[in-house]
Amino acid sequence: MDTEDKRQHRLLVLNYIDNLFLRHKFFLQKIIECCTELRKVWNTLNNDDKNPINHYFDAYLNTYQSLKDSLEIAFNRKIDWADFDEIPYSKFMKNCRNASTHDGFSIINLAVDGKFYISSDITRVSHGKLVLIETPTEEISLVCIKFSQGLFLKIKSWFEIEASSLPMYSIEDYLRSFNTDNIKIGMPEEVQQIIKSHKNQMKEMIEKNRENLIAQKIKRREDSMESVLSLCNEHLMHVTATIY
């Protein structure tokens, strides 16, 4: 991949990475909701259906791999799994993602006293060798919240460190995003013609507002990270208040 293609790839990932952050938040929220619902219906009939939370947990795990891959592209450097080692439950999440994605494991298999758990360590085969996944004894929502908090504190710090080296949208990049030839559906022909006939005016507007457009993209990314951390902090405060 040549230098310009690599820059375009980085820009593309950076443009959509806030959606990936919010996807992680979405599945974390669903896991929390499943755990909250279990507490509400505990001691009633059919109160321990583990399928929904496992489906959400599978998707949640896959966002970990997606985040690692996307951050490597955005920062234009290798990111090793060891870079996440200080994050609570990071190794467990990585190994569970492999067990879920490659082997079809349903990780969460126990409901006790209105809480979801993993009953025992998991054994799987990887590259012809037995692998033991040590599982946590905390309830699964707390495991996920602690992991997500640590993960997004790490991601936030990386973006602060890498800020000056991230590629920024040029005028040509913005104009390219308005290329009507790439639109197959949803834009009337007359609108496409208006855009094509006003390219010079569009270029002038972009040149005038480029700094604001870039600032908006950065803010959107920062807001999406903060929304994940706010969700984690909210529920960790609730857990602490319940204990005391």
C-alpha positions as MATLAB code, in Angstrom:
seq = 'MDTEDKRQHRLLVLNYIDNLFLRHKFFLQKIIECCTELRKVWNTLNNDDKNPINHYFDAYLNTYQSLKDSLEIAFNRKIDWADFDEIPYSKFMKNCRNASTHDGFSIINLAVDGKFYISSDITRVSHGKLVLIETPTEEISLVCIKFSQGLFLKIKSWFEIEASSLPMYSIEDYLRSFNTDNIKIGMPEEVQQIIKSHKNQMKEMIEKNRENLIAQKIKRREDSMESVLSLCNEHLMHVTATIY';
ca = [
       0.000    0.000    0.000;
       1.523    3.356   -1.024;
       1.728    6.360    1.282;
      -1.409    8.104   -0.007;
      -3.494    4.925    0.126;
      -2.340    4.348    3.695;
      -3.285    7.922    4.620;
      -6.732    7.461    3.072;
      -7.150    4.197    4.976;
      -6.271    5.919    8.245;
      -8.695    8.761    7.505;
     -11.466    6.304    6.696;
     -10.980    4.448    9.979;
     -10.742    7.666   11.990;
     -13.913    8.955   10.363;
     -15.931    5.971   11.586;
     -14.128    4.939   14.756;
     -16.601    6.811   16.970;
     -19.268    4.420   15.644;
     -17.109    1.508   16.777;
     -16.792    3.068   20.228;
     -20.572    3.424   20.402;
     -21.032   -0.154   19.183;
     -18.940   -1.328   22.136;
     -21.078    0.824   24.426;
     -24.294   -0.551   22.916;
     -23.407   -4.163   23.686;
     -22.076   -3.272   27.136;
     -25.392   -1.547   27.863;
     -27.296   -4.632   26.665;
     -25.259   -6.865   28.980;
     -26.021   -4.533   31.899;
     -29.715   -4.535   30.980;
     -29.801   -8.349   30.873;
     -28.253   -8.482   34.350;
     -30.666   -5.866   35.676;
     -33.632   -7.759   34.248;
     -32.437  -11.027   35.804;
     -32.368   -9.417   39.238;
     -35.914   -8.156   38.725;
     -37.386  -11.529   37.722;
     -35.327  -13.764   39.974;
     -37.383  -16.472   41.716;
     -40.010  -16.418   38.973;
     -40.540  -19.083   36.294;
     -38.127  -19.112   33.317;
     -35.930  -16.550   34.971;
     -32.504  -17.764   33.867;
     -32.496  -17.675   30.053;
     -28.833  -17.194   29.227;
     -29.187  -16.970   25.437;
     -29.770  -13.210   25.127;
     -26.834  -12.202   27.328;
     -24.539  -14.651   25.536;
     -25.509  -13.212   22.152;
     -24.745   -9.706   23.385;
     -21.544  -10.878   25.086;
     -20.342  -12.494   21.835;
     -20.844   -9.225   19.955;
     -19.227   -7.276   22.806;
     -16.150   -9.516   22.662;
     -15.795   -8.993   18.930;
     -15.625   -5.220   19.392;
     -12.362   -5.803   21.308;
     -10.701   -7.296   18.228;
     -12.233   -4.612   16.010;
     -10.946   -1.852   18.279;
      -7.426   -3.278   18.279;
      -7.399   -3.589   14.469;
      -8.830   -0.122   13.890;
      -6.482    1.566   16.345;
      -3.498   -0.033   14.623;
      -4.623    1.540   11.348;
      -5.463    4.913   12.888;
      -2.138    5.193   14.725;
      -0.140    3.560   11.917;
       1.695    1.271   14.309;
       1.573   -2.243   15.665;
      -0.526   -2.792   18.778;
       0.174   -6.014   20.676;
      -2.271   -7.759   22.977;
       0.335   -7.227   25.703;
      -0.318   -3.477   25.416;
      -3.668   -4.130   27.111;
      -2.277   -6.289   29.932;
      -2.825   -3.736   32.724;
      -6.528   -3.498   31.869;
      -8.718   -5.620   34.193;
      -9.767   -8.901   32.557;
      -8.090   -8.074   29.216;
      -6.534  -11.521   28.779;
      -9.805  -13.189   29.723;
     -11.718  -11.118   27.159;
      -9.212  -11.892   24.399;
      -9.313  -15.631   25.092;
     -13.103  -15.661   25.423;
     -13.392  -13.905   22.086;
     -11.416  -16.760   20.500;
     -13.521  -19.401   22.255;
     -16.740  -17.709   21.220;
     -15.822  -16.778   17.634;
     -13.846  -19.860   16.631;
     -15.465  -22.574   18.745;
     -18.991  -21.289   19.310;
     -18.726  -21.392   23.099;
     -21.543  -19.858   25.143;
     -19.387  -18.322   27.836;
     -21.975  -17.258   30.431;
     -23.522  -20.453   31.784;
     -24.692  -19.845   35.349;
     -27.361  -17.749   37.063;
     -27.268  -17.572   40.870;
     -29.116  -15.204   43.209;
     -30.162  -12.967   40.342;
     -26.677  -12.667   38.845;
     -24.938  -14.146   35.790;
     -21.611  -15.928   36.205;
     -19.206  -18.264   34.442;
     -19.218  -21.470   36.455;
     -15.691  -22.749   35.754;
     -12.518  -22.278   33.748;
     -12.808  -22.993   30.018;
     -10.693  -25.499   28.096;
     -10.340  -25.150   24.337;
      -7.929  -26.219   21.600;
      -5.838  -23.585   19.821;
      -3.290  -24.494   17.128;
      -3.452  -28.114   18.222;
      -2.792  -27.389   21.898;
      -5.079  -27.330   24.912;
      -5.610  -23.839   26.299;
      -7.070  -23.124   29.731;
      -9.012  -19.884   30.063;
      -9.119  -18.775   33.677;
     -12.496  -17.195   34.330;
     -13.395  -14.509   36.890;
     -15.594  -15.140   39.910;
     -17.279  -11.712   39.782;
     -20.661  -11.362   38.123;
     -20.379  -10.782   34.391;
     -21.735   -7.215   34.265;
     -19.096   -6.053   36.747;
     -16.400   -7.879   34.774;
     -17.448   -6.108   31.577;
     -17.776   -2.688   33.206;
     -14.290   -2.873   34.748;
     -12.815   -4.077   31.459;
     -14.532   -1.402   29.366;
     -13.486    1.325   31.767;
      -9.843    0.244   31.633;
      -9.965   -0.229   27.865;
     -11.354    3.216   27.136;
      -9.054    4.967   29.573;
      -6.226    3.354   27.613;
      -7.724    4.347   24.240;
      -8.316    7.911   25.451;
      -4.696    8.228   26.584;
      -3.461    6.878   23.247;
      -5.449    9.461   21.322;
      -4.026   12.212   23.524;
      -0.486   10.970   22.866;
      -1.035   10.445   19.117;
      -3.022   13.650   18.514;
      -0.291   15.501   16.621;
       0.464   12.564   14.305;
      -3.103   11.764   13.207;
      -3.952   12.616    9.577;
      -6.391   15.486    8.990;
      -8.941   15.843    6.215;
      -7.747   17.976    3.302;
     -10.035   20.006    1.024;
      -9.764   17.221   -1.543;
     -10.754   14.621    1.045;
     -13.932   16.523    1.868;
     -14.776   16.999   -1.797;
     -14.203   13.305   -2.393;
     -16.770   12.502    0.277;
     -19.332   14.479   -1.775;
     -18.666   12.515   -4.976;
     -22.181   11.926   -6.319;
     -20.932    9.292   -8.770;
     -20.530    6.917   -5.827;
     -24.145    7.275   -4.646;
     -26.368    4.461   -5.907;
     -29.593    5.168   -4.076;
     -31.248    7.788   -1.876;
     -30.244   10.988   -3.668;
     -32.540   12.375   -6.392;
     -30.957   13.078   -9.749;
     -31.713   16.804   -9.512;
     -29.873   17.016   -6.182;
     -26.867   15.257   -7.679;
     -26.830   17.746  -10.536;
     -26.980   20.690   -8.131;
     -23.985   19.334   -6.206;
     -22.012   18.737   -9.408;
     -22.721   22.240  -10.667;
     -21.688   23.923   -7.408;
     -18.319   22.269   -6.761;
     -16.429   25.557   -6.698;
     -18.818   27.031   -4.126;
     -18.569   23.840   -2.065;
     -14.790   24.034   -2.148;
     -14.897   27.628   -0.915;
     -17.245   26.680    1.927;
     -15.038   23.764    2.944;
     -11.900   25.947    2.863;
     -13.643   28.507    5.046;
     -14.964   25.938    7.557;
     -12.265   23.256    7.428;
     -11.002   23.894   10.969;
     -14.527   23.707   12.365;
     -15.228   20.505   10.414;
     -12.068   18.893   11.786;
     -12.906   20.081   15.311;
     -16.368   18.529   15.018;
     -14.892   15.173   13.994;
     -12.491   15.233   16.943;
     -15.260   16.219   19.362;
     -17.509   13.435   18.067;
     -14.709   10.935   18.693;
     -13.968   12.305   22.162;
     -17.662   12.379   23.107;
     -18.113    8.752   22.114;
     -15.168    7.702   24.303;
     -16.488    9.732   27.222;
     -19.944    8.192   26.846;
     -18.470    4.721   27.392;
     -16.537    5.896   30.438;
     -19.611    7.658   31.834;
     -21.644    4.464   31.525;
     -18.936    2.519   33.364;
     -18.544    5.142   36.091;
     -22.287    5.341   36.631;
     -22.636    1.621   37.244;
     -19.454    1.301   39.292;
     -20.751    4.064   41.572;
     -24.024    2.174   41.896;
     -22.166   -1.012   42.852;
     -20.095    0.859   45.451;
     -23.195    2.515   46.903;
     -24.945   -0.868   47.126;
     -22.008   -2.415   48.993;
     -21.870    0.394   51.525;
];
